[in-house]
Amino acid sequence: MAISMSELKKGLKIEIDGIPYKITEYQHVKPGKGAAFVRCKIKSFLNGKVIEKTFHAGDKCETPDLQQKTMQYLYDDGEMLQFMDNTTYEQIGLTYDQVGDTEKWIIDGMNVDMMFYNGNAITVEAPAVVELKIVETPPNFKGDSQGGKKPATLESGAVVQVPFHLVEEDVIRVDTKTGDYLEKVK
């Protein structure tokens, strides 16, 4: 199905020249002279490269043949990250490039959404919000209650800014899209 310039938006998945992309940035430009156009930054699902693309009125792109399946992250074997299909128990490995930034939000046993393009696994997406334990953070000091932030290393390896009152072993919720601390899990 063809997608026109007016239907483009951030997060949309499109296919250009047989390569699936995701729109990461979107800007509608209406110059003083000439016709309006859309300037986008698009990220390839196949190699993770981000390119800039301009769409003019009348330009069309296709909807890619993408399937999504819930998979369980098993382990990192040193060369690839291994995932298992929860229904067939089939194991699939993805390279670090294919996984990208998602790697810092997943831990062993976590369910993720794996994206398939024409039957081949191409990338994974972590859940929008994850619960992870703090494994390292500076200690609290008297007077650190004025709403400041400090860095905290999570069990997955990610580093996020958290309020001063949190300590090691606390479990927190984190937004994986922005990397922001949301709340402490009770």
DAGI-V528588 format. One record per helix or strand of 3 or more residues. SS is the DSSP state (~ for helix, > for strand). FROM is the first residue (numbers start at 1). TO is the last residue. Records with the same first field share a line. If there is no record, write none. Layout:
BEGIN
SS: FROM-TO + FROM-TO
END
This chain:
BEGIN
>: 2-4 + 13-16 + 19-29 + 37-44 + 50-56 + 60-62 + 66-76 + 81-85 + 91-94 + 111-117 + 120-125 + 129-137 + 149-154 + 159-163 + 171-175 + 181-184
~: 5-7 + 96-105
END
